[in-house]
Amino acid sequence: MPGSIAANPHEGTRSEYLALYVFSALGTAVPVPHPEDSGIDLYCTLGKMIGRRLAVENYFLVQVKSQKVSVRYEGPEQARWVLTHHYPILICYIDKTAGIVEIYQTLSLSFLYAKTALNSITLSPTEVAKQFSDHTGETDPVIHMGKPILKFDISKIGTKHWRENARETVRSWVEIERENIGLKLVGSTLFRYPEAYKTNVPVVGAKSFIGNVFDTDKSAEHRAAFYDVLLRQLAQLISLAAADKDIHRFNSIATFAKSITDHQPIPDCWGANLFAFSYNTGCKHLNLSSPPLVLNKADGRSYTFVGTPVG
């Protein structure tokens, strides 16, 4: 009907306007146009004043809800979609009638990254005795987001002290999650979380770790990421040993790399190729006529690290 719009969806849009107002007070906030909305409503950063300029940092995503209900990602594809984001995600609930804003963290999403049999993921704005869990063996995990990290009357935004405290509170959670995202992308199975926290207070002392090695060990993708990174690091170490002309250390690192792949065939990856380059170049630099170093590949073939450097 010309000259009209759908009333109910428009209420959600008004909530997004208010959320935009809130997060733009903390840094920058860019709304996603409705035709491009795939489940993320705002792309945000936090800001830090340097003189009269606002330096942007700490990128994160926001999903906005006009009702305080669970956010559910139904089916393996949706579950995988929310886990593959490389930025922290915050859930923002807007109560327009009361003028109350609640913001929740989703730290536990990283704990699920390498699970291979997820049917769904539910983010629930509820508290339980044990908020952070590895969800071992679960195929339909419910993540209880606990207390909101921020809860306030929207009129507070006009107060400089409130904005600074809110910015630091969000920053503390975003930085923990950024660290965990970095860990999951390199195949780690240990993640950091806080034992306790208070609403409207920056989180400190996030010194506890949670692991889900029994689930992640089943993920070929996760294991491949880990061995790729490991071999990249070993490539650097063996190059340093060659540069120092430390033949004993050079051979020890080569033997260690061989012992790993004897028990765990590795995928074809940049880490393996970098290690091949470093080993071959190191042998040439040290004038070694070492026997070929053979690393087993996941497809049954092998890398023979000897001869012309790989480039």
ChimeraX attribute file (.defattr): number of C-alpha atoms within 10 A of each C-alpha:
attribute: neighborCount
match mode: 1-to-1
recipient: residues
	/A:1	5
	/A:2	4
	/A:3	4
	/A:4	6
	/A:5	9
	/A:6	8
	/A:7	9
	/A:8	8
	/A:9	9
	/A:10	11
	/A:11	13
	/A:12	15
	/A:13	17
	/A:14	14
	/A:15	21
	/A:16	24
	/A:17	13
	/A:18	18
	/A:19	26
	/A:20	21
	/A:21	15
	/A:22	18
	/A:23	22
	/A:24	16
	/A:25	19
	/A:26	23
	/A:27	21
	/A:28	20
	/A:29	23
	/A:30	14
	/A:31	16
	/A:32	15
	/A:33	10
	/A:34	10
	/A:35	6
	/A:36	9
	/A:37	11
	/A:38	10
	/A:39	15
	/A:40	17
	/A:41	25
	/A:42	24
	/A:43	19
	/A:44	23
	/A:45	21
	/A:46	23
	/A:47	22
	/A:48	15
	/A:49	10
	/A:50	8
	/A:51	7
	/A:52	6
	/A:53	9
	/A:54	13
	/A:55	14
	/A:56	15
	/A:57	14
	/A:58	17
	/A:59	21
	/A:60	23
	/A:61	20
	/A:62	25
	/A:63	18
	/A:64	23
	/A:65	21
	/A:66	17
	/A:67	13
	/A:68	13
	/A:69	12
	/A:70	16
	/A:71	16
	/A:72	14
	/A:73	19
	/A:74	15
	/A:75	13
	/A:76	16
	/A:77	13
	/A:78	16
	/A:79	22
	/A:80	21
	/A:81	12
	/A:82	17
	/A:83	19
	/A:84	15
	/A:85	14
	/A:86	16
	/A:87	17
	/A:88	24
	/A:89	24
	/A:90	22
	/A:91	21
	/A:92	25
	/A:93	24
	/A:94	23
	/A:95	18
	/A:96	15
	/A:97	6
	/A:98	9
	/A:99	12
	/A:100	14
	/A:101	21
	/A:102	21
	/A:103	23
	/A:104	24
	/A:105	24
	/A:106	19
	/A:107	24
	/A:108	23
	/A:109	22
	/A:110	26
	/A:111	27
	/A:112	24
	/A:113	24
	/A:114	27
	/A:115	23
	/A:116	18
	/A:117	15
	/A:118	21
	/A:119	17
	/A:120	19
	/A:121	24
	/A:122	17
	/A:123	21
	/A:124	18
	/A:125	21
	/A:126	14
	/A:127	13
	/A:128	11
	/A:129	7
	/A:130	9
	/A:131	15
	/A:132	19
	/A:133	16
	/A:134	21
	/A:135	18
	/A:136	16
	/A:137	13
	/A:138	15
	/A:139	15
	/A:140	18
	/A:141	18
	/A:142	17
	/A:143	25
	/A:144	21
	/A:145	23
	/A:146	20
	/A:147	19
	/A:148	21
	/A:149	22
	/A:150	21
	/A:151	17
	/A:152	16
	/A:153	12
	/A:154	19
	/A:155	10
	/A:156	12
	/A:157	18
	/A:158	10
	/A:159	9
	/A:160	11
	/A:161	11
	/A:162	14
	/A:163	18
	/A:164	15
	/A:165	16
	/A:166	23
	/A:167	21
	/A:168	20
	/A:169	20
	/A:170	24
	/A:171	22
	/A:172	17
	/A:173	23
	/A:174	25
	/A:175	15
	/A:176	18
	/A:177	26
	/A:178	18
	/A:179	13
	/A:180	23
	/A:181	24
	/A:182	15
	/A:183	17
	/A:184	22
	/A:185	17
	/A:186	17
	/A:187	23
	/A:188	20
	/A:189	25
	/A:190	17
	/A:191	24
	/A:192	20
	/A:193	20
	/A:194	16
	/A:195	15
	/A:196	10
	/A:197	16
	/A:198	13
	/A:199	17
	/A:200	19
	/A:201	15
	/A:202	18
	/A:203	21
	/A:204	15
	/A:205	10
	/A:206	15
	/A:207	10
	/A:208	11
	/A:209	13
	/A:210	15
	/A:211	17
	/A:212	21
	/A:213	16
	/A:214	12
	/A:215	21
	/A:216	22
	/A:217	16
	/A:218	14
	/A:219	15
	/A:220	13
	/A:221	14
	/A:222	22
	/A:223	20
	/A:224	20
	/A:225	19
	/A:226	21
	/A:227	22
	/A:228	23
	/A:229	18
	/A:230	17
	/A:231	21
	/A:232	19
	/A:233	15
	/A:234	21
	/A:235	24
	/A:236	15
	/A:237	18
	/A:238	24
	/A:239	22
	/A:240	16
	/A:241	20
	/A:242	23
	/A:243	14
	/A:244	12
	/A:245	14
	/A:246	13
	/A:247	17
	/A:248	10
	/A:249	16
	/A:250	22
	/A:251	17
	/A:252	13
	/A:253	18
	/A:254	20
	/A:255	12
	/A:256	12
	/A:257	20
	/A:258	16
	/A:259	13
	/A:260	14
	/A:261	17
	/A:262	14
	/A:263	9
	/A:264	15
	/A:265	18
	/A:266	27
	/A:267	20
	/A:268	17
	/A:269	16
	/A:270	13
	/A:271	23
	/A:272	25
	/A:273	20
	/A:274	21
	/A:275	26
	/A:276	26
	/A:277	20
	/A:278	24
	/A:279	28
	/A:280	23
	/A:281	20
	/A:282	22
	/A:283	21
	/A:284	17
	/A:285	13
	/A:286	16
	/A:287	9
	/A:288	11
	/A:289	10
	/A:290	11
	/A:291	9
	/A:292	12
	/A:293	17
	/A:294	18
	/A:295	23
	/A:296	21
	/A:297	18
	/A:298	14
	/A:299	10
	/A:300	9
	/A:301	13
	/A:302	16
	/A:303	16
	/A:304	14
	/A:305	23
	/A:306	20
	/A:307	15
	/A:308	11
	/A:309	17
	/A:310	15
	/A:311	7
